Amino acid sequence: MMSEHKGAIVLDKTDLTILSTLAKNSRSSYNSIGSEVDLTSKSVKARVKKMIHQRVIEKFVVRVNPAAFGFKAVIVLVSASNGINKDEVIKRLKHLGKIAYHVHHMGRTCVAALVIKKPFDEIFVKSLSHRLKPATVLSTIALERRVESIKLSEIDLRIIKCLLSSGARTEISDIANEVGISEKTTTRRLTRMKDSNILDFSIQCNPSMMIGYIQFVILIITTKFYRQSVLSRMNAEFQSNILYSPSVIDSEDRLTFVLYSENVFTIDSVLTNVDSFEGVQSADIYILTKLQYHDNWVMKEINNRISSRQPHLYESIKINNSIN
């Protein structure tokens, strides 16, 4: 059972399993999680509430694929130096695009996922380097994740907005009530968006509140052909240690995980193990100190799209869904 340690929770094996399950899908029911850890749904809920209260869990995250809204995602790795700290780097990056998430690593490096509509070309890279001077841009990578060729309807936009506003764990009944459609339609539309790589669900954990554990990022470069087999092997061998699974933002040749460990020696052995996986071209590890998601860009885009549509269009969609 979790215990207190100078105002912070000392997590036990059951807590960590709960976190790993929520990281893979933060909409997992308390009942299904309970069956994994041999607890009642009530006991699981109590543990989750305590981890939220103690800020181990900072947020239940809705991860939205920028490609579904016509945006590109660019990963920027920066060395914050020469008088510029990591927070200043993030502040400057906001002048070049919207931030989907940012990560601070131990040392001077930080990473941000920039959401842009402008071309990812030499002009953009030069503008990026100029904006961040005298900090050093170590790398820029454009991410392209396939999205099924479906058009987001008014209903889809309102479902996503409800989840972003109320949280990834919002009940289907509450979403249906908010949007004004049936629970059956809500479930169908939500499943469709997940299957089409438009959105998925995870958690945002606070590394400083996980007493006795080190969070680390492992970035794996693979090929599209081997992506699924590497993903399956990571889940099979490290599932109980995973706090962040690859998202709809990741491209077909990259897999990003956040794992936890009790010491650096285990971290080193994980890297050695992953390097040996068939299909892995390279793997790098970074000690995590901060991870934060940002929803502003997608909320703004959704609001713009909804407000630009005729009110009677939404009413007709409601009527059609009620008939169906």
C-alpha positions as CSV (number, residue, x, y, z in Angstrom):
1,M,0.0,0.0,0.0
2,M,1.2,3.5,-0.8
3,S,2.7,5.4,2.1
4,E,3.6,9.0,2.9
5,H,7.2,10.3,2.7
6,K,7.7,14.0,3.7
7,G,4.4,15.0,2.1
8,A,4.8,12.8,-1.0
9,I,3.5,9.3,-1.8
10,V,5.9,6.4,-1.8
11,L,4.4,4.2,-4.5
12,D,4.1,0.5,-4.2
13,K,4.0,-2.1,-7.0
14,T,0.2,-1.9,-7.3
15,D,0.3,1.9,-7.7
16,L,2.9,1.6,-10.5
17,T,0.8,-1.1,-12.3
18,I,-2.2,1.3,-12.2
19,L,-0.1,4.1,-13.6
20,S,1.3,1.9,-16.4
21,T,-2.3,0.8,-17.3
22,L,-3.5,4.4,-17.4
23,A,-0.5,5.5,-19.4
24,K,-1.5,3.0,-22.1
25,N,-5.1,4.1,-22.1
26,S,-6.2,6.6,-19.4
27,R,-9.9,5.8,-20.2
28,S,-9.5,2.3,-18.8
29,S,-12.3,1.6,-16.4
30,Y,-11.5,1.1,-12.7
31,N,-13.1,-2.3,-12.9
32,S,-10.8,-3.5,-15.7
33,I,-7.7,-2.0,-13.9
34,G,-8.9,-3.8,-10.7
35,S,-9.0,-7.1,-12.4
36,E,-5.3,-6.6,-13.3
37,V,-4.1,-5.7,-9.8
38,D,-6.6,-7.9,-7.9
39,L,-8.5,-5.0,-6.3
40,T,-12.0,-3.8,-6.3
41,S,-12.9,-0.8,-8.6
42,K,-13.5,1.2,-5.5
43,S,-10.0,0.5,-4.1
44,V,-8.5,1.4,-7.5
45,K,-10.4,4.6,-7.7
46,A,-9.2,5.6,-4.2
47,R,-5.6,5.0,-5.1
48,V,-6.0,7.1,-8.3
49,K,-7.7,9.9,-6.4
50,K,-4.8,9.9,-3.9
51,M,-2.2,10.0,-6.7
52,I,-4.0,12.9,-8.2
53,H,-4.2,14.7,-4.9
54,Q,-0.5,14.2,-4.3
55,R,0.3,15.4,-7.9
56,V,1.8,12.1,-9.0
57,I,-0.8,12.2,-11.7
58,E,-1.0,15.7,-13.0
59,K,-3.4,15.2,-15.9
60,F,-5.4,12.7,-17.8
61,V,-4.3,13.5,-21.3
62,V,-6.2,13.6,-24.6
63,R,-3.5,13.4,-27.4
64,V,-4.7,14.7,-30.7
65,N,-3.0,14.1,-34.0
66,P,-2.2,17.5,-35.6
67,A,-2.5,15.9,-39.1
68,A,-6.2,15.5,-38.5
69,F,-6.5,19.3,-38.5
70,G,-4.1,20.0,-41.4
71,F,-1.0,20.7,-39.2
72,K,2.5,19.3,-39.2
73,A,4.3,18.3,-36.1
74,V,8.0,19.1,-35.7
75,I,10.1,17.8,-32.8
76,V,12.8,20.3,-31.8
77,L,15.7,19.2,-29.5
78,V,17.5,22.2,-28.0
79,S,20.5,22.7,-25.7
80,A,19.6,25.5,-23.4
81,S,22.9,27.3,-22.7
82,N,24.6,30.7,-22.9
83,G,22.2,32.3,-20.4
84,I,19.0,30.9,-21.8
85,N,17.2,28.4,-19.6
86,K,14.7,25.7,-20.7
87,D,11.6,27.7,-19.9
88,E,12.9,30.6,-22.0
89,V,13.5,28.2,-24.9
90,I,9.8,27.1,-24.7
91,K,8.7,30.7,-24.6
92,R,10.6,31.5,-27.7
93,L,9.4,28.4,-29.6
94,K,5.8,29.6,-29.1
95,H,6.6,32.5,-31.6
96,L,7.1,29.9,-34.3
97,G,4.2,27.6,-33.7
98,K,1.9,26.0,-31.2
99,I,3.3,23.7,-28.6
100,A,1.7,20.2,-28.4
101,Y,4.0,19.1,-25.5
102,H,7.4,19.9,-24.1
103,V,9.9,17.8,-22.2
104,H,12.8,18.8,-20.0
105,H,15.7,16.3,-19.6
106,M,18.4,16.2,-17.0
107,G,21.2,18.5,-18.1
108,R,20.7,21.3,-20.6
109,T,18.5,19.6,-23.2
110,C,14.8,20.1,-23.8
111,V,12.4,18.9,-26.4
112,A,9.2,20.4,-27.8
113,A,6.6,19.2,-30.3
114,L,5.8,22.2,-32.4
115,V,2.5,22.3,-34.4
116,I,2.8,24.3,-37.6
117,K,1.0,25.0,-40.8
118,K,3.9,26.6,-42.6
119,P,6.3,24.4,-44.7
120,F,9.0,22.5,-42.8
121,D,11.9,23.7,-45.0
122,E,15.3,25.3,-44.8
123,I,13.7,28.7,-44.2
124,F,11.8,27.4,-41.2
125,V,14.9,25.8,-39.8
126,K,16.9,29.0,-40.2
127,S,14.2,31.0,-38.5
128,L,14.1,28.5,-35.7
129,S,17.9,28.8,-35.1
130,H,17.7,32.6,-35.2
131,R,14.9,32.8,-32.7
132,L,16.7,30.5,-30.2
133,K,20.1,32.1,-30.3
134,P,22.4,31.8,-28.5
135,A,20.9,28.4,-27.5
136,T,21.8,25.6,-29.8
137,V,19.3,23.6,-31.9
138,L,20.6,20.1,-31.9
139,S,18.0,18.6,-34.2
140,T,14.6,19.2,-35.9
141,I,12.5,16.3,-37.1
142,A,9.2,16.4,-39.0
143,L,6.7,13.8,-37.8
144,E,4.1,12.4,-40.2
145,R,1.6,9.9,-38.8
146,R,-0.9,8.4,-41.2
147,V,-4.5,9.5,-40.6
148,E,-7.5,7.7,-42.1
149,S,-9.1,9.9,-44.8
150,I,-12.1,10.8,-42.8
151,K,-13.6,14.3,-42.3
152,L,-14.2,15.4,-38.7
153,S,-17.8,16.3,-38.3
154,E,-19.4,18.8,-36.0
155,I,-20.2,15.9,-33.6
156,D,-16.5,14.7,-33.7
157,L,-15.2,18.2,-32.9
158,R,-17.6,18.6,-30.0
159,I,-16.7,15.2,-28.6
160,I,-13.0,16.1,-28.7
161,K,-13.7,19.6,-27.1
162,C,-15.7,17.9,-24.3
163,L,-12.8,15.5,-23.5
164,L,-10.2,18.3,-23.6
165,S,-12.4,20.5,-21.3
166,S,-13.6,17.9,-18.9
167,G,-10.7,15.4,-19.0
168,A,-9.8,12.2,-20.8
169,R,-11.8,10.1,-18.2
170,T,-15.1,11.8,-18.8
171,E,-17.9,9.2,-18.9
172,I,-19.6,8.4,-22.2
173,S,-22.9,9.4,-20.7
174,D,-21.6,12.8,-19.7
175,I,-20.0,13.3,-23.2
176,A,-23.3,12.3,-24.8
177,N,-25.3,14.7,-22.6
178,E,-22.9,17.6,-23.3
179,V,-22.9,17.1,-27.1
180,G,-26.6,16.2,-27.3
181,I,-26.4,12.8,-28.9
182,S,-27.0,9.2,-27.8
183,E,-24.4,7.2,-25.9
184,K,-24.3,4.6,-28.7
185,T,-23.4,7.4,-31.2
186,T,-20.8,8.8,-28.8
187,T,-19.1,5.4,-28.4
188,R,-19.1,4.8,-32.1
189,R,-17.7,8.2,-33.1
190,L,-15.0,8.0,-30.3
191,T,-14.0,4.5,-31.4
192,R,-13.8,5.6,-35.0
193,M,-11.5,8.5,-34.1
194,K,-9.2,6.3,-32.1
195,D,-9.0,3.6,-34.8
196,S,-8.2,6.3,-37.4
197,N,-5.2,7.6,-35.4
198,I,-6.9,10.9,-34.7
199,L,-6.7,10.7,-30.9
200,D,-5.6,8.5,-28.0
201,F,-5.4,8.8,-24.2
202,S,-2.6,8.8,-21.6
203,I,-1.4,10.5,-18.4
204,Q,1.0,13.2,-17.4
205,C,3.1,12.2,-14.4
206,N,5.2,14.4,-12.2
207,P,8.8,13.0,-12.0
208,S,9.5,14.9,-8.8
209,M,6.6,13.3,-7.0
210,M,7.6,9.7,-7.7
211,I,9.9,9.1,-4.7
212,G,12.5,6.5,-5.2
213,Y,12.0,6.2,-9.0
214,I,13.7,7.8,-12.0
215,Q,11.6,8.6,-15.1
216,F,13.5,8.3,-18.4
217,V,12.6,8.8,-22.1
218,I,13.7,6.3,-24.6
219,L,13.5,7.4,-28.3
220,I,13.6,4.5,-30.7
221,I,14.3,4.9,-34.4
222,T,13.0,1.9,-36.5
223,T,11.6,1.3,-39.9
224,K,7.9,1.4,-40.8
225,F,8.1,-2.4,-41.5
226,Y,9.4,-3.2,-38.0
227,R,7.4,-0.5,-36.1
228,Q,4.6,-2.8,-34.9
229,S,6.9,-5.7,-33.9
230,V,9.2,-3.3,-31.9
231,L,6.1,-1.7,-30.2
232,S,4.8,-5.2,-29.3
233,R,8.1,-6.3,-27.8
234,M,8.4,-3.1,-25.8
235,N,5.0,-3.7,-24.4
236,A,5.7,-7.3,-23.7
237,E,9.0,-6.8,-21.9
238,F,8.6,-3.4,-20.2
239,Q,4.8,-2.8,-19.9
240,S,4.9,-2.7,-16.1
241,N,7.5,0.1,-16.3
242,I,5.9,2.3,-19.0
243,L,4.5,5.7,-18.1
244,Y,4.0,7.0,-21.6
245,S,3.3,5.0,-24.7
246,P,3.9,6.1,-28.3
247,S,1.1,8.5,-29.4
248,V,-0.8,9.5,-32.5
249,I,1.7,12.3,-32.9
250,D,4.7,9.9,-33.3
251,S,5.7,9.2,-36.9
252,E,5.8,5.7,-38.5
253,D,9.6,5.4,-37.9
254,R,9.8,6.6,-34.3
255,L,8.6,5.2,-31.0
256,T,8.8,7.3,-27.8
257,F,8.3,5.8,-24.4
258,V,8.7,7.1,-20.8
259,L,9.6,4.4,-18.4
260,Y,10.6,4.4,-14.7
261,S,13.4,2.6,-12.9
262,E,14.8,2.5,-9.4
263,N,18.4,3.1,-10.5
264,V,20.6,4.1,-13.5
265,F,22.0,0.6,-13.9
266,T,18.6,-0.7,-14.8
267,I,18.2,2.2,-17.3
268,D,21.5,1.2,-18.9
269,S,20.4,-2.4,-19.3
270,V,17.1,-1.4,-20.8
271,L,19.0,0.6,-23.5
272,T,21.3,-2.4,-24.2
273,N,18.2,-4.7,-24.5
274,V,16.3,-2.4,-26.8
275,D,19.3,-1.9,-29.0
276,S,19.3,-5.6,-29.7
277,F,15.7,-5.7,-30.9
278,E,15.3,-6.6,-34.6
279,G,14.4,-3.6,-36.6
280,V,15.8,-1.0,-34.1
281,Q,18.2,1.3,-36.0
282,S,19.1,3.4,-33.0
283,A,17.9,4.1,-29.4
284,D,18.7,7.0,-27.1
285,I,17.8,7.6,-23.4
286,Y,17.3,10.9,-21.6
287,I,16.5,11.3,-17.8
288,L,13.2,13.1,-17.5
289,T,12.6,16.1,-15.2
290,K,9.4,17.6,-16.6
291,L,6.7,16.6,-19.1
292,Q,3.8,18.9,-20.0
293,Y,1.0,18.7,-22.6
294,H,-0.7,21.8,-24.1
295,D,-4.2,21.8,-25.5
296,N,-4.5,25.4,-26.5
297,W,-3.8,24.8,-30.2
298,V,-6.4,22.2,-30.8
299,M,-9.1,24.0,-28.6
300,K,-8.6,27.1,-30.7
301,E,-8.8,25.2,-33.9
302,I,-12.0,23.4,-32.8
303,N,-13.6,26.6,-31.7
304,N,-12.8,28.3,-35.0
305,R,-14.2,25.4,-37.0
306,I,-17.4,25.2,-34.9
307,S,-18.1,28.9,-35.1
308,S,-17.6,29.0,-38.8
309,R,-20.3,26.5,-39.5
310,Q,-24.0,27.3,-39.8
311,P,-26.0,26.7,-36.6
312,H,-28.7,24.7,-38.6
313,L,-26.0,22.3,-39.8
314,Y,-25.4,21.2,-36.2
315,E,-29.1,20.8,-35.6
316,S,-29.5,18.6,-38.6
317,I,-26.6,16.4,-37.5
318,K,-28.3,16.0,-34.1
319,I,-31.6,15.0,-35.8
320,N,-29.9,12.5,-38.1
321,N,-28.0,10.9,-35.2
322,S,-31.1,10.6,-33.1
323,I,-32.8,8.9,-36.0
324,N,-29.9,6.5,-36.5
